Amino acid sequence: MELLQEVANISGKPGLYRIVKPGRAGVIVESLDQLHKREMINANAKVSVLKEISVYTEDINKATPLGEIFLSIRKGFGTKVELDTKIASNKDIFDFFAKIMPDFDRDRVYPTDIKKIINWYNILSENLPELFESKEEEKEVDIKEDKGVVKEKVKKEKKK
């Protein structure tokens, strides 16, 4: 979920954006859609990096990071959430989110927040699928590569 550090929501603009690099007057972003349009965002714009967003829980001192919520959605609902956020009632939205995060604070988390999370998940799942690759797969590859290196060293020593 380290890629969430590169993904941002820009207040007043629909969708999500990948942060490309900082510029003189702001930041250059690329839209996470089929167009991949690049544009300069003014330094005064409110840019929220997804890695820094978390959701309130019933415990006042605790919040769940958005990355963990996305992984829970992936485990429970696969690559796409079929809930239509435009026509779903608030009760349906809260029931859906309770399946993913049962301990979320219903007083401080609004239905619009959950709708954004669902829409963001669908955008990321479609346009940035490498975000959801598990760390376990990466560790297995590293271990296999390390074993191969060790075997090569052992073979070289036997030749001497």
Backbone bond lengths (Angstrom), bond angles and torsions (degrees), N, CA, C in turn:
res aa  C-N    CA-C-N  psi(-1)  N-CA   C-N-CA  omega(-1)  CA-C   N-CA-C  phi
1 M - - - 1.447 - - 1.525 112.70 -
2 E 1.322 115.49 11.40 1.464 118.64 177.86 1.529 111.95 -65.38
3 L 1.323 117.15 -23.29 1.470 119.75 178.98 1.522 112.51 -65.54
4 L 1.329 117.54 -18.33 1.467 119.71 177.61 1.523 111.40 -62.50
5 Q 1.329 117.07 -20.24 1.464 121.31 177.87 1.532 110.83 -65.58
6 E 1.332 116.39 -24.74 1.466 121.38 -178.05 1.529 112.97 -95.53
7 V 1.340 117.51 -5.17 1.465 121.17 -175.40 1.524 109.25 -107.34
8 A 1.341 115.47 135.90 1.462 119.63 -176.60 1.519 111.57 -137.70
9 N 1.322 113.84 155.39 1.459 122.70 170.53 1.525 105.99 -107.42
10 I 1.309 116.50 135.20 1.463 120.76 -179.84 1.519 107.70 -111.82
11 S 1.310 115.79 122.73 1.462 121.43 -178.10 1.525 110.23 -59.17
12 G 1.331 115.63 130.01 1.462 121.01 179.24 1.513 114.10 90.07
13 K 1.335 118.08 -4.59 1.462 121.63 179.21 1.528 109.11 -121.29
14 P 1.314 117.96 138.76 1.465 119.83 179.12 1.524 111.42 -76.22
15 G 1.323 116.29 154.16 1.452 120.98 173.84 1.516 113.94 83.63
16 L 1.330 114.36 -171.81 1.456 122.37 179.08 1.519 109.35 -118.41
17 Y 1.331 114.63 158.96 1.456 120.86 -176.40 1.521 109.81 -135.08
18 R 1.333 115.87 143.88 1.452 121.22 173.28 1.523 107.37 -93.22
19 I 1.321 116.07 130.40 1.458 120.60 178.94 1.523 107.67 -78.00
20 V 1.336 115.88 119.06 1.456 120.70 -177.94 1.525 109.98 -86.88
21 K 1.333 116.85 -58.48 1.462 120.62 175.91 1.518 109.97 -168.67
22 P 1.317 116.16 157.31 1.464 118.63 176.82 1.528 110.42 -73.63
23 G 1.310 114.52 145.84 1.458 120.33 177.05 1.521 109.95 -117.56
24 R 1.319 117.54 -174.23 1.471 121.37 -179.25 1.521 112.40 -67.16
25 A 1.317 116.03 -40.49 1.460 119.57 -173.42 1.528 112.78 -105.88
26 G 1.321 118.24 6.70 1.460 120.73 -178.68 1.511 110.49 165.19
27 V 1.327 115.95 -133.96 1.454 120.91 -178.58 1.529 109.25 -134.76
28 I 1.319 116.34 142.76 1.455 121.79 177.35 1.521 107.39 -92.56
29 V 1.337 115.77 126.96 1.462 121.26 -179.28 1.520 110.25 -124.92
30 E 1.333 115.09 159.24 1.457 121.86 177.25 1.523 107.55 -126.20
31 S 1.315 117.31 130.32 1.463 120.32 -177.35 1.522 110.32 -68.44
32 L 1.327 115.50 143.72 1.463 121.14 177.72 1.521 108.67 -95.72
33 D 1.307 115.32 70.93 1.455 122.10 175.61 1.514 107.64 -146.78
34 Q 1.310 117.66 -167.52 1.456 120.19 -177.48 1.531 112.52 -69.05
35 L 1.320 117.59 -25.07 1.467 121.33 -176.67 1.529 113.04 -78.61
36 H 1.318 118.16 -33.17 1.476 123.58 -175.37 1.525 111.15 51.16
37 K 1.318 115.66 44.21 1.463 122.17 -178.05 1.526 110.05 -72.98
38 R 1.309 116.31 132.09 1.463 121.76 177.10 1.519 109.67 -99.56
39 E 1.332 114.47 141.66 1.460 119.12 177.38 1.518 109.82 -154.12
40 M 1.304 114.68 160.52 1.463 121.80 178.09 1.523 108.29 -93.38
41 I 1.322 115.67 128.57 1.461 121.38 178.07 1.523 107.69 -105.66
42 N 1.320 115.56 128.37 1.457 122.58 -178.03 1.527 110.85 -58.49
43 A 1.308 116.97 148.48 1.460 122.31 179.41 1.530 112.11 -63.83
44 N 1.330 117.62 -20.90 1.463 121.32 179.41 1.529 113.05 -81.47
45 A 1.334 118.17 -13.61 1.458 121.32 -178.27 1.526 110.31 -70.08
46 K 1.314 115.90 149.02 1.463 120.64 178.70 1.526 108.39 -86.70
47 V 1.322 116.26 109.23 1.456 123.15 -179.88 1.522 108.10 -110.82
48 S 1.337 116.54 122.84 1.465 121.37 179.73 1.517 109.31 -111.50
49 V 1.330 116.60 116.49 1.460 121.90 177.47 1.525 108.03 -77.66
50 L 1.341 117.51 130.89 1.461 121.24 -174.21 1.529 112.79 -63.85
51 K 1.306 117.57 -28.42 1.471 121.08 179.61 1.529 110.91 -62.27
52 E 1.312 117.43 -27.50 1.467 121.99 -175.85 1.530 113.12 -92.84
53 I 1.329 117.91 -1.67 1.463 121.41 -178.45 1.527 109.44 -92.88
54 S 1.323 115.83 137.67 1.458 120.94 175.27 1.531 108.82 -139.65
55 V 1.331 115.51 166.25 1.462 121.94 -175.94 1.530 109.05 -113.82
56 Y 1.324 115.67 135.29 1.460 121.34 -179.48 1.528 111.20 -62.57
57 T 1.345 115.01 142.34 1.460 120.96 172.68 1.523 108.37 -111.91
58 E 1.326 115.68 175.57 1.463 119.73 179.28 1.526 111.11 -65.88
59 D 1.330 116.85 -28.51 1.462 121.20 174.62 1.526 107.35 -77.28
60 I 1.327 116.37 119.30 1.470 121.16 -174.93 1.524 112.55 -59.80
61 N 1.318 118.13 -30.76 1.462 121.78 -176.04 1.522 113.33 -89.25
62 K 1.312 118.06 5.71 1.460 120.70 -175.22 1.527 110.87 -130.00
63 A 1.313 115.05 145.79 1.464 121.99 173.98 1.529 107.59 -142.83
64 T 1.314 117.21 147.85 1.456 122.20 -178.71 1.526 109.48 -98.24
65 P 1.342 117.97 125.55 1.472 120.38 178.64 1.524 111.71 -63.31
66 L 1.304 115.40 149.82 1.457 122.40 -177.88 1.532 111.05 -61.12
67 G 1.308 118.11 -34.80 1.466 121.64 178.74 1.519 112.21 -59.01
68 E 1.329 117.44 -41.82 1.460 121.29 178.49 1.529 110.67 -66.45
69 I 1.308 116.67 -37.27 1.470 120.71 178.86 1.522 109.79 -65.88
70 F 1.332 117.37 -42.66 1.461 120.61 177.65 1.526 111.12 -60.54
71 L 1.325 117.91 -40.75 1.462 120.88 178.99 1.531 110.92 -66.34
72 S 1.325 116.89 -37.44 1.466 120.37 176.74 1.526 111.04 -64.74
73 I 1.325 116.76 -39.90 1.465 120.36 177.47 1.526 109.38 -63.73
74 R 1.328 116.96 -41.45 1.470 121.23 -179.41 1.524 110.45 -61.38
75 K 1.344 116.55 -43.03 1.472 120.58 179.75 1.524 111.49 -66.38
76 G 1.318 117.03 -40.44 1.457 120.60 -174.59 1.516 115.57 -86.03
77 F 1.340 117.45 -29.78 1.463 119.45 -170.85 1.524 114.13 -129.04
78 G 1.305 119.01 0.47 1.463 120.61 177.12 1.520 112.64 80.23
79 T 1.318 115.40 -149.67 1.461 120.67 -172.08 1.520 114.46 -81.99
80 K 1.341 117.81 -15.87 1.466 119.06 -179.49 1.524 110.24 -144.86
81 V 1.324 115.13 136.20 1.461 120.82 175.22 1.521 106.75 -88.27
82 E 1.330 116.48 122.40 1.466 121.45 -175.24 1.526 113.36 -84.95
83 L 1.331 117.88 -4.58 1.460 121.19 179.89 1.530 109.68 -67.71
84 D 1.335 116.92 122.12 1.462 121.10 178.89 1.528 108.00 -82.25
85 T 1.311 116.65 106.80 1.466 121.40 -174.52 1.524 112.84 -69.04
86 K 1.326 117.77 -19.70 1.467 119.83 -178.48 1.525 112.65 -76.01
87 I 1.326 117.21 -30.90 1.467 119.38 -176.83 1.532 112.72 -112.01
88 A 1.318 118.07 -7.84 1.467 121.05 -178.07 1.533 110.48 -71.50
89 S 1.319 115.63 144.01 1.463 120.14 177.85 1.534 109.41 -78.76
90 N 1.323 115.93 164.15 1.469 120.09 178.32 1.526 111.09 -60.22
91 K 1.316 117.12 -37.23 1.464 121.01 179.08 1.527 110.45 -63.02
92 D 1.336 117.42 -44.02 1.468 121.15 178.45 1.524 111.09 -61.67
93 I 1.311 115.95 -41.00 1.466 120.59 -179.38 1.527 110.51 -66.13
94 F 1.337 117.00 -45.44 1.469 119.94 178.21 1.529 111.21 -64.84
95 D 1.334 118.11 -38.96 1.466 120.84 177.50 1.518 111.41 -63.50
96 F 1.320 117.09 -42.01 1.461 121.02 177.19 1.522 110.29 -60.08
97 F 1.322 116.98 -48.09 1.463 120.55 -175.81 1.527 111.33 -69.13
98 A 1.328 117.12 -29.48 1.468 120.53 177.87 1.527 111.13 -65.75
99 K 1.324 117.91 -28.05 1.469 121.01 176.08 1.528 110.89 -68.67
100 I 1.321 116.57 -32.57 1.454 121.98 -177.50 1.522 111.37 -86.35
101 M 1.306 115.49 -45.34 1.462 121.81 -176.31 1.529 108.53 -135.50
102 P 1.332 117.70 85.95 1.465 120.47 -174.26 1.528 114.50 -62.86
103 D 1.327 117.77 -25.20 1.470 119.86 -174.84 1.525 113.88 -97.76
104 F 1.357 118.70 19.90 1.467 118.90 179.78 1.529 110.07 -71.58
105 D 1.320 115.55 150.66 1.459 122.05 -177.37 1.531 109.23 -82.61
106 R 1.316 116.42 109.94 1.468 121.25 -176.69 1.529 112.73 -70.68
107 D 1.328 117.42 -15.78 1.464 120.16 178.44 1.524 111.99 -84.23
108 R 1.322 117.17 -33.48 1.469 120.21 -175.68 1.522 114.23 -102.91
109 V 1.329 117.46 -11.85 1.465 121.11 177.01 1.522 107.28 -105.12
110 Y 1.318 116.42 120.27 1.455 122.04 -175.52 1.531 111.05 -95.19
111 P 1.329 117.35 158.22 1.472 119.94 177.92 1.531 112.49 -57.45
112 T 1.322 117.42 -34.54 1.471 119.61 179.12 1.532 111.09 -65.11
113 D 1.329 116.69 -33.75 1.468 120.02 176.60 1.524 110.45 -63.63
114 I 1.329 116.37 -44.51 1.464 121.03 -178.79 1.531 110.27 -66.94
115 K 1.339 116.83 -38.03 1.463 120.11 176.86 1.531 110.60 -60.40
116 K 1.330 116.46 -42.40 1.466 120.34 177.84 1.516 110.57 -61.69
117 I 1.329 116.99 -44.14 1.465 120.79 -179.28 1.526 110.32 -61.11
118 I 1.327 117.24 -43.41 1.467 120.97 179.04 1.528 110.33 -63.40
119 N 1.323 116.83 -46.70 1.471 120.24 179.42 1.523 111.25 -63.27
120 W 1.325 117.41 -42.60 1.466 121.04 177.96 1.521 110.84 -61.62
121 Y 1.331 116.35 -42.66 1.467 119.86 179.79 1.527 110.35 -60.03
122 N 1.329 117.10 -46.37 1.463 120.21 -179.55 1.525 111.56 -63.09
123 I 1.320 117.79 -39.27 1.469 121.60 178.30 1.528 109.89 -64.81
124 L 1.329 116.64 -48.19 1.469 120.51 -178.75 1.525 111.39 -65.27
125 S 1.300 117.20 -40.72 1.454 121.04 -178.77 1.525 111.22 -64.38
126 E 1.314 116.58 -36.08 1.459 120.63 -179.33 1.526 112.42 -80.09
127 N 1.325 117.02 -42.02 1.464 120.49 -171.00 1.528 115.18 -104.12
128 L 1.320 118.00 -11.96 1.461 121.26 -178.79 1.536 109.44 -141.61
129 P 1.345 117.57 58.87 1.469 120.05 -174.08 1.531 113.51 -63.94
130 E 1.323 118.10 -24.57 1.468 120.58 179.59 1.525 112.26 -64.96
131 L 1.312 116.87 -15.37 1.461 121.90 177.11 1.522 111.49 -62.99
132 F 1.332 117.53 -30.14 1.455 121.83 -173.61 1.521 113.57 -97.05
133 E 1.334 118.08 4.56 1.456 119.86 176.13 1.515 108.25 -67.06
134 S 1.316 115.70 133.80 1.464 119.52 -173.80 1.524 111.45 -77.37
135 K 1.306 115.49 153.15 1.458 121.86 178.14 1.521 110.73 -68.81
136 E 1.335 118.03 -27.45 1.452 121.64 -179.70 1.523 110.40 -62.72
137 E 1.331 117.99 -40.89 1.458 121.13 178.42 1.520 110.20 -62.15
138 E 1.323 117.06 -41.58 1.456 121.07 179.56 1.527 110.43 -64.48
139 K 1.340 117.76 -41.54 1.459 121.36 179.79 1.516 110.72 -64.10
140 E 1.343 118.69 -41.24 1.456 122.02 179.47 1.519 110.40 -61.11
141 V 1.318 117.60 -42.34 1.460 121.30 179.16 1.525 109.66 -63.25
142 D 1.322 117.70 -43.94 1.456 121.17 179.56 1.520 111.10 -62.50
143 I 1.322 117.53 -41.58 1.459 121.08 -179.99 1.524 110.13 -64.96
144 K 1.327 117.10 -43.76 1.460 120.37 178.62 1.519 110.62 -61.81
145 E 1.323 116.84 -42.14 1.461 120.14 178.68 1.522 110.58 -64.48
146 D 1.323 117.19 -40.92 1.458 120.92 178.92 1.521 110.83 -62.73
147 K 1.332 118.64 -41.50 1.462 122.15 179.13 1.527 109.81 -62.79
148 G 1.327 116.88 -40.12 1.457 120.89 178.15 1.514 111.08 -62.32
149 V 1.304 117.50 -39.73 1.464 121.88 178.89 1.522 110.09 -66.68
150 V 1.320 116.89 -41.82 1.469 121.05 179.41 1.514 110.06 -63.68
151 K 1.318 118.88 -42.92 1.458 122.15 179.64 1.519 110.85 -62.80
152 E 1.325 116.85 -40.33 1.461 120.54 179.35 1.530 110.42 -63.41
153 K 1.320 117.70 -40.94 1.450 121.20 179.90 1.516 110.60 -65.38
154 V 1.325 117.57 -39.78 1.455 121.87 179.84 1.523 109.68 -64.71
155 K 1.309 118.66 -42.92 1.463 122.28 -179.99 1.524 110.53 -63.11
156 K 1.313 118.12 -40.24 1.462 121.45 179.96 1.524 111.29 -65.50
157 E 1.324 116.80 -37.58 1.454 120.56 -179.95 1.509 111.46 -68.04
158 K 1.326 119.13 -35.21 1.464 123.37 179.79 1.514 111.52 -66.38
159 K 1.324 118.59 -32.10 1.449 123.09 -179.45 1.527 112.06 -67.55
160 K 1.312 116.64 -28.37 1.459 120.93 -178.55 1.479 107.94 -73.95
